[in-house]
Amino acid sequence: DVETSFQIVDGKVDPLPFNPNNCLVSIGVNDEYYFFNHNHENFDIQSNHKAVQDILDKTTLLVGHNIKFDLQWLFATGFKYSGAVYDTMVFDYVWARGVKVPLSLDECCRRHQTTTKKKKGILEKYLQDGMGFDIIPHEIVEEYGIADVQSTYEVALSQSKQEGKSIEQIAAY
């Protein structure tokens, strides 16, 4: 899971890496959390980049929610990954069979009766004020990001049970 800074462009949030004013703030992988760009703290970006790349080099299946967003940031910031990808959001979209359902991580958690990530709470005020994850205190960003990773994992497990297959078997479709 990645968290980023963002800009408001024409009244809309633009969190994409193609905006030169945006930056990768952090990456959550399993139980680990790595910071890259944050206004309040100094982090060892090179060591964190190497640690995440080492994980990606050993990974055969990358699981995420709306993983295309994360992959855009990973590739735009110099990471390499060539393994399989599994997206919990795409699974729920396909499983809905044409019925329009909300696809946010929170809604997928509700449908699968899994732990919903710790909702914005204190984060909400920062986001309403137009502040990106680069400005929000890093402890809050880390707690939020770890909760995202855990929720995504739980949804993926629920989806695999729903299909009666492992996550790897579903990703092989």
Residue pairs with C-beta under 8 A, 6 or more apart in sequence:
1 27
1 28
1 64
1 65
1 70
1 145
1 148
1 149
1 152
2 24
2 25
2 26
2 27
2 28
2 69
2 70
2 73
2 74
3 25
3 26
3 27
3 28
3 133
3 141
3 144
3 145
4 15
4 17
4 22
4 23
4 24
4 25
4 73
4 132
4 133
4 134
5 15
5 21
5 22
5 23
5 25
5 37
5 132
5 133
5 134
5 135
6 13
6 14
6 15
6 19
6 22
6 132
7 13
7 14
7 19
7 21
7 22
8 14
8 130
9 19
14 22
15 22
15 69
15 132
16 22
16 72
17 24
17 72
17 73
17 76
17 77
18 76
22 132
23 36
23 37
23 134
24 36
24 37
24 73
24 76
24 77
25 35
25 36
25 37
25 38
25 132
25 133
25 134
25 141
26 33
26 34
26 35
26 36
26 38
26 133
26 138
26 141
26 142
26 145
27 33
27 34
27 36
27 48
27 52
27 74
28 34
28 142
28 145
28 146
28 148
28 149
29 52
29 55
29 149
30 55
30 149
31 146
31 149
32 51
32 55
33 142
33 145
33 146
34 43
34 48
34 51
34 52
35 41
35 43
35 48
35 138
35 141
35 142
36 43
36 45
36 48
36 49
36 77
37 45
37 134
38 133
38 134
38 138
38 141
39 134
39 135
40 135
40 137
40 138
41 138
49 77
49 78
49 79
52 79
53 79
53 80
56 62
56 74
56 79
56 80
56 81
57 80
59 81
59 83
60 83
60 84
61 83
61 84
61 85
61 86
61 167
61 168
61 171
62 71
62 81
62 83
62 84
62 85
62 86
63 86
63 88
63 152
63 153
63 156
63 167
64 70
64 85
64 86
64 87
64 88
64 152
65 87
65 88
65 89
65 105
65 108
65 148
65 151
65 152
65 155
66 87
66 89
66 105
67 85
67 86
67 87
67 89
68 87
71 81
71 85
74 81
75 81
84 168
84 171
84 172
85 171
86 156
86 167
86 170
86 171
88 105
88 108
88 152
88 155
88 156
88 159
89 103
89 105
89 108
91 156
91 159
91 170
92 101
92 103
92 108
92 111
92 155
92 159
93 101
93 103
95 159
95 162
101 107
101 111
105 117
105 148
105 151
105 152
105 155
106 116
106 117
106 119
108 155
109 115
109 116
109 117
109 151
109 154
109 155
110 116
112 154
112 155
112 158
112 159
112 162
113 158
114 151
114 154
114 155
114 157
114 158
115 150
115 151
115 154
116 151
117 144
117 147
117 148
117 150
117 151
118 143
118 144
118 147
120 127
120 144
122 140
123 136
123 140
123 144
126 135
126 136
126 140
133 141
156 167
157 167
159 167
159 170
160 166
160 167
160 169
160 170
163 169
163 170
